[in-house]
Amino acid sequence: MKIVVAITGASGALYAQRLLDHLDPVEHQVHLILSSYAHQVLQEELPEGLRLREGVQTHSLKSMNAPFASGSSVCDAMVIIPCSMGTLGRIAHGHGSDLLLRTADVVLKENRKLILVPRETPISLIHVKNFELLLLAGATLIPANPHFYHRPQSIMDVVDTVVSRVLDHLPIPNTLSPRWRAEEE
Ligand SMILES: Cc1cc2nc3c(=O)[nH]c(=O)nc-3n(C[C@H](O)[C@H](O)[C@H](O)COP(=O)(O)O)c2cc1C
């Protein structure tokens, strides 16, 4: 698969890190775009910097030269993780003014998989209306809401409960997080 991962200025850089850790650039084409505010949040949350596997292709936000900026060379899937309410709102309303927004717009219009991992609390009616628009347009929303029924032992275990659902929806088989009652199957 050709997968575009985008990181925005919402809290939750670890979600992006864990997803990138589990996308194999040998098996898939993995492309990365960062919003301008992503850099600030990454500095706060991952002071050692983002760890990238060899083969991950990074792209400038301000260049439309990436092939997947056009419907003629669309990617198979895009994951925006974590997704700020600002980026989510801009996508919901058809903005395409940088590579991240344009790619999301192309993915939607070409009926490919757009997965958003929104992170905000509490949420307003505006956010809910934007969620609704995106769901109607065919996007998949996987809010950064971890689960705890498998009694996670570390922050990574918690983060992986969300990342595992993202991989499920790409879909990429994974055993990142224990499944409910899996041991009884
Ligand atoms: C440390 C930090 C954490 C933030 N967390 C969130 C968040 O969880 N959700 C959100 O929607 N915005 C959050 N913001 C605000 C966004 O970064 C801001 O709205 C920015 O304009 C988003 O731009 P972008 O969508 O282009 O990345 C945070 C900002 C900072 C500095």
The ligand as an SDF file (V2000), in Angstrom:
LIG
                    3D

 31 33  0  0  0  0  0  0  0  0999 V2000
    1.2540   21.5700   23.3830 C   0  0  0  0  0  0  0  0  0  0  0  0
    0.0440   21.8010   22.5160 C   0  0  0  0  0  0  0  0  0  0  0  0
   -0.9670   20.8760   22.5180 C   0  0  0  0  0  0  0  0  0  0  0  0
   -2.1080   21.0490   21.7200 C   0  0  0  0  0  0  0  0  0  0  0  0
   -3.0890   20.1030   21.7480 N   0  0  0  0  0  0  0  0  0  0  0  0
   -4.1400   20.2230   20.9160 C   0  0  0  0  0  0  0  0  0  0  0  0
   -5.1110   19.1840   20.8650 C   0  0  0  0  0  0  0  0  0  0  0  0
   -5.0360   18.1800   21.5510 O   0  0  0  0  0  0  0  0  0  0  0  0
   -6.1250   19.3160   19.9740 N   0  0  0  0  0  0  0  0  0  0  0  0
   -6.2440   20.3960   19.1370 C   0  0  0  0  0  0  0  0  0  0  0  0
   -7.1850   20.4450   18.3400 O   0  0  0  0  0  0  0  0  0  0  0  0
   -5.3300   21.4090   19.1860 N   0  0  0  0  0  0  0  0  0  0  0  0
   -4.2870   21.3390   20.0500 C   0  0  0  0  0  0  0  0  0  0  0  0
   -3.3470   22.3380   20.0840 N   0  0  0  0  0  0  0  0  0  0  0  0
   -3.5530   23.5410   19.2650 C   0  0  0  0  0  0  0  0  0  0  0  0
   -3.0960   23.3640   17.8490 C   0  0  0  0  0  0  0  0  0  0  0  0
   -1.6910   23.1250   17.7840 O   0  0  0  0  0  0  0  0  0  0  0  0
   -3.4460   24.6270   17.0470 C   0  0  0  0  0  0  0  0  0  0  0  0
   -4.8610   24.7510   16.9380 O   0  0  0  0  0  0  0  0  0  0  0  0
   -2.8350   24.6670   15.6740 C   0  0  0  0  0  0  0  0  0  0  0  0
   -3.2860   25.8080   14.9910 O   0  0  0  0  0  0  0  0  0  0  0  0
   -3.2020   23.4350   14.8660 C   0  0  0  0  0  0  0  0  0  0  0  0
   -2.6470   23.5770   13.5810 O   0  0  0  0  0  0  0  0  0  0  0  0
   -2.5510   22.3680   12.5840 P   0  0  0  0  0  0  0  0  0  0  0  0
   -3.9320   21.7730   12.5190 O   0  0  0  0  0  0  0  0  0  0  0  0
   -2.1390   22.9820   11.2930 O   0  0  0  0  0  0  0  0  0  0  0  0
   -1.5440   21.4200   13.1170 O   0  0  0  0  0  0  0  0  0  0  0  0
   -2.2100   22.1930   20.8980 C   0  0  0  0  0  0  0  0  0  0  0  0
   -1.1660   23.1220   20.8880 C   0  0  0  0  0  0  0  0  0  0  0  0
   -0.0640   22.9410   21.6820 C   0  0  0  0  0  0  0  0  0  0  0  0
    1.0600   23.9530   21.6480 C   0  0  0  0  0  0  0  0  0  0  0  0
  1  2  1  0
  2  3  1  0
  2 30  2  0
  3  4  2  0
  4  5  1  0
  4 28  1  0
  5  6  2  0
  6  7  1  0
  6 13  1  0
  7  8  2  0
  7  9  1  0
  9 10  1  0
 10 11  2  0
 10 12  1  0
 12 13  2  0
 13 14  1  0
 14 15  1  0
 14 28  1  0
 15 16  1  0
 16 17  1  0
 16 18  1  0
 18 19  1  0
 18 20  1  0
 20 21  1  0
 20 22  1  0
 22 23  1  0
 23 24  1  0
 24 25  2  0
 24 26  1  0
 24 27  1  0
 28 29  2  0
 29 30  1  0
 30 31  1  0
M  END
$$$$
